Amino acid sequence: MNALRNRVMLIGKLGADPEIKQLNSSPGAAPRTLAKFSLATDEVYRNAQGEKVTETQWHSITAWGRLAEIAAQYLTKGREVAVEGKIVYRSYEDAQGNRRFSTEIVINDLLMLGQKPKAETELDPLLVA
């Protein structure tokens, strides 16, 4: 029997370079790498007047471990990527005691699309085709 799944696939461009953190989960354990970045996706359609309209949605993306390390090494603002993961909803209290909510996509797969930025190919000869 097939189970319904929490699965999201997006193709878009990074809004900024990823934020990278090293987190210690417990004393003596190796730190885990965390990468967070914003991803813009565009939906293009024609309105009632026949004019082309582009609507941009911004998504908060989170990557852990090796995927976060890859994001840190290769992703930069404007880079086009495809991601796959799951939607995670969180709630927390801010410093003023207000309840806040956030939605993020925790990814388990990342594919770099489009042309590699020039600086990237100069830094890593393995990336040159």
Buried (B, 14 or more C-beta within 10 A) or exposed (E): EEEEEEEBEBEBBBBEBBEBEEEEEEEEEEEEBBBBBBBBEEEEEEEEEEEEEEEEEEBBBBBBEEBBBBBBEBBBEEBBBBBBBEEEEEEEEEEEEEEEEEEBBBBEEBEBEEEBBEEBBEEEEEEEE
